[in-house]
Amino acid sequence: MMTMVLTRIKEIADREGFEIWDIRRNGRIVRVTNNGIMGPYQYARKMKGTKTVNEWLNERFRPTYPGITCRVFRGDGTAAPGQTLLQTVRDTYP
């Protein structure tokens, strides 16, 4: 069974404690209803809160989903800059 992009977004949010959006492949927005673009998210635990958004992107997201980009968002819906600590991002969610 193919998995929708939205399912992967929710899976990452549940594991990491923050949301990702603005999923792009080759610079083009990927619809969340697309199937089979993003395989399983292989990490069972969230990354340490002392790591930054950029470290999460470079160490987890990009190796797992080559050719696909995303942005990490705070709880208020604004994009988190790359140097933001993951714990700071997580603290913005209720």
Summary of the structure (lengths in Angstrom):
residues: 94
radius of gyration: 12.5
end to end distance: 32.8
largest distance: 36.7
contacts: 242
relative contact order: 0.23
helix: 31%
strand: 21%
